[in-house]
């Protein structure tokens, strides 16, 4: 009896060193996937931005990008490489109460606003602004469609 039909085809015999493993990986990646079906995404750019992890870590900037009408790719790229942004209210309060506010960079402004918020019971609206931005992002999340549910169950 021949049971070769039960085994996967044997890969080419490459060496066991790093070059051999690299060649095996290249061969595996170059093989076309037969069952790959292109997925048509029906969600808006605003929803894609709102559900991304980057938007949850920088919600104020994510809202600004959505309001500006940026595409998902542009927004995601900007969110990945930008420091956390502050609300305009927080920026105004900190400009009044923190000497030299305009002279420090964005990351230091964020840290100073956080410290001020912790010491003054969120007197600059740091935490309130972040919470409000997260709530506003939730409004852009559309409910799951029937296609999404079937895709998740399969």
C-alpha positions in Angstrom: 0.0 0.0 0.0 1.1 3.5 -0.7 0.4 6.2 1.9 2.2 9.1 0.3 -1.0 10.9 -0.4 -1.4 11.4 3.3 1.9 13.2 3.8 2.6 16.7 2.7 5.1 17.1 -0.2 8.6 17.0 1.1 10.5 20.3 0.8 13.6 20.5 -1.2 16.7 19.4 0.8 18.4 22.5 2.0 21.1 22.7 4.6 20.4 22.9 8.2 22.2 26.2 8.7 20.8 29.6 8.6 21.0 29.8 4.8 19.0 26.6 4.5 16.3 27.8 6.9 16.2 31.1 5.0 15.8 29.3 1.6 13.0 27.1 3.1 11.2 30.1 4.3 11.5 31.9 1.0 10.1 28.9 -0.8 7.2 28.6 1.6 6.4 32.3 1.2 6.6 32.2 -2.5 4.0 29.5 -2.9 0.6 30.9 -3.9 -2.2 30.4 -1.5 -5.0 28.6 -3.3 -7.8 29.4 -0.9 -7.0 33.1 -0.5 -10.2 35.1 -1.3 -9.9 38.9 -1.5 -11.9 40.4 1.3 -13.9 43.5 0.4 -13.9 45.9 3.3 -17.2 47.7 3.6 -16.3 49.9 6.6 -15.5 53.6 6.4 -12.1 55.1 7.1 -13.5 56.7 10.2 -14.5 53.4 11.7 -11.1 51.8 10.8 -9.3 54.6 12.5 -11.6 54.5 15.6 -11.2 50.8 16.2 -7.4 50.8 15.8 -5.2 50.4 18.8 -3.3 53.5 17.8 -6.4 55.6 18.1 -7.2 54.2 21.5 -3.7 55.3 22.7 -4.0 58.7 21.1 -7.7 59.5 20.9 -7.4 63.3 20.6 -5.3 63.1 17.5 -7.4 60.3 16.1 -10.5 62.5 16.3 -8.7 65.4 14.7 -7.6 63.1 11.8 -11.2 61.8 11.4 -12.6 65.3 11.3 -10.0 66.3 8.7 -11.1 63.4 6.5 -7.8 61.6 6.4 -7.6 58.2 4.9 -7.1 55.2 7.1 -3.5 54.6 5.9 -2.5 58.2 6.4 -4.1 58.4 9.8 -2.5 55.2 11.0 0.9 56.3 9.9 0.5 59.6 11.7 -0.9 58.0 14.8 2.0 55.5 15.0 4.7 58.1 14.9 3.1 61.0 16.9 3.3 61.7 20.6 0.0 61.8 22.4 -1.9 65.0 21.7 -3.7 67.1 24.3 -7.1 68.7 24.0 -7.3 72.4 23.3 -8.7 73.1 26.7 -5.8 71.4 28.4 -3.4 73.3 26.2 -5.0 76.6 27.1 -4.9 75.8 30.8 -1.4 74.7 30.7 -0.2 77.7 28.7 -1.6 79.9 31.5 -0.4 77.9 34.5 2.9 76.4 33.3 5.8 78.8 32.7 7.7 78.0 29.5 4.9 75.8 28.1 5.5 76.9 24.5 9.2 76.1 24.7 8.9 72.4 25.5 8.3 69.6 23.0 5.1 67.6 22.7 6.2 64.7 24.8 7.3 66.9 27.6 4.1 68.9 27.3 2.1 65.6 27.7 4.1 64.7 30.8 3.7 68.1 32.4 0.0 68.1 31.7 -0.3 64.6 33.2 1.6 65.7 36.3 -0.4 68.8 36.7 -3.6 66.8 36.4 -2.5 64.4 39.1 -1.5 67.1 41.5 -4.5 69.4 40.9 -7.4 66.9 40.7 -7.6 67.1 36.9 -7.8 70.8 37.0 -6.5 71.1 33.4 -8.9 68.5 32.0 -6.2 66.1 30.9 -8.1 62.9 31.9 -11.5 64.4 31.1 -10.3 65.2 27.6 -9.0 61.8 27.0 -12.2 60.1 28.2 -14.3 62.5 26.1 -12.2 61.7 23.0 -12.6 57.9 23.6 -16.4 58.3 23.9 -16.5 60.3 20.7 -14.4 57.6 19.0 -17.0 55.0 20.0 -19.6 56.9 18.0 -17.7 56.1 14.8 -17.8 52.4 15.4 -20.5 50.9 13.2 -22.3 47.8 14.3 -21.1 44.5 12.8 -22.6 43.5 9.5 -23.8 40.0 8.6 -20.7 39.5 6.5 -18.5 40.4 9.5 -20.3 37.9 11.7 -20.0 35.1 9.1 -16.3 35.9 8.6 -15.7 35.7 12.4 -17.5 32.4 12.8 -15.5 30.7 10.0 
